[in-house]
Amino acid sequence: MAELEALAVAIGPRYGPMLLFAAATGLRPAEWIALEKRDVDRKERVVYVRRSFTRGELKFPKTEASMRAVPLQARALEALDQIKDGNGSPLLFPGERGGYLDIHHFRPFHWRPAQKAAGITPLRRIYDLRHTFATFALRAGLSTFDLSRYMGASLTMIDRHYGHLARDGREHAIKLLDALNAPWTLVDAAWTPDEPAGVNTENESDD
């Protein structure tokens, strides 16, 4: 986290809060670029992801189910408090002229120089801010299921890339099962449904 704070200072007050917010929410660059101020609900502590901006085009989800509400942790709210007015732009993180941030211009002229100034080696990708969120969220105890919802990614993808960090992942499951050390019983009335009177189950097939 100290490295991220140093990067935010190095990049300056215009874009520093944007980077901190991205790392605190796990949004894709195309999503936080398209955020508008009205997408933030401070009372409910969520940000609504309703659109994305990529390759110079604003895109909307095909269904309302594709939209999602991402929780705002304290660090995200602190980042929002640091945002400048943005020249009256409706965008949460506008470019220098008030329009959508040009990510292709941002990388070589802001992102990489700021990393060098902060002494970050090797240089990271902007998308790594999303990975930062995933890593900290899982270490904090968030389940892979919840993380997939908040990041708008499939559970399979989350498990493949971050499963080793998850408390509900395979390794954690093995530790919990091994720690139980309870005697095994073939039948446990707590999970076996009551059979109707007169039903004989002795000859039931295992197929």
Residue pairs with C-beta under 8 A, 6 or more apart in sequence:
3 118
3 120
4 19
4 20
4 23
4 132
5 20
6 118
6 119
6 120
7 16
7 19
7 114
7 115
7 118
7 120
8 16
8 17
8 19
8 20
9 16
9 118
10 114
10 115
10 117
10 118
11 19
11 110
11 111
11 114
12 114
13 82
13 84
14 84
14 96
15 93
15 106
15 110
16 82
17 79
17 80
17 82
17 83
17 93
18 32
18 79
18 83
18 93
19 129
20 75
20 76
20 78
20 79
20 82
21 32
21 76
21 79
21 80
21 93
22 29
22 32
22 126
22 129
22 130
22 133
23 75
23 129
23 132
23 133
24 72
24 73
24 75
24 76
24 79
24 133
25 32
25 47
25 70
25 72
25 76
25 133
26 70
26 130
26 133
26 134
26 137
26 147
26 150
26 151
27 35
27 47
27 49
27 70
27 130
28 52
28 127
28 130
28 152
29 103
29 126
29 127
29 129
29 130
30 52
30 53
30 54
30 103
31 49
31 51
31 52
31 152
32 92
32 93
33 52
33 53
33 93
33 100
33 101
33 103
34 51
34 52
34 53
34 58
34 91
34 100
35 47
35 49
35 91
35 92
35 93
36 90
36 91
36 92
37 90
37 91
37 92
38 90
39 47
39 48
39 49
39 50
39 92
40 47
40 48
40 72
40 80
40 92
41 47
41 48
42 72
42 77
42 80
44 69
45 71
45 72
45 77
46 69
46 70
46 71
46 72
47 69
47 70
47 72
47 76
48 67
48 68
48 69
48 70
49 67
49 68
49 69
49 70
49 152
50 60
50 61
50 67
51 58
51 59
51 60
51 61
52 58
52 59
53 59
53 100
58 100
61 67
66 152
68 149
68 150
68 152
70 150
71 150
72 80
80 92
83 92
83 93
86 92
86 93
86 94
86 98
87 94
87 98
88 98
89 98
89 99
91 98
91 99
91 100
93 101
94 100
94 101
95 101
95 102
95 106
103 126
106 126
107 126
111 126
112 123
115 123
115 124
116 123
130 151
131 161
133 151
134 147
134 151
134 158
134 161
134 162
134 165
135 162
135 165
137 147
137 150
138 144
138 147
138 162
138 165
138 166
138 167
139 165
141 167
143 166
143 167
143 168
144 155
144 158
144 159
144 162
144 163
144 166
144 168
144 169
145 155
145 168
147 158
147 162
147 166
148 154
148 155
148 157
148 158
151 158
159 166
159 169
163 169
163 170
164 171
166 172
195 201
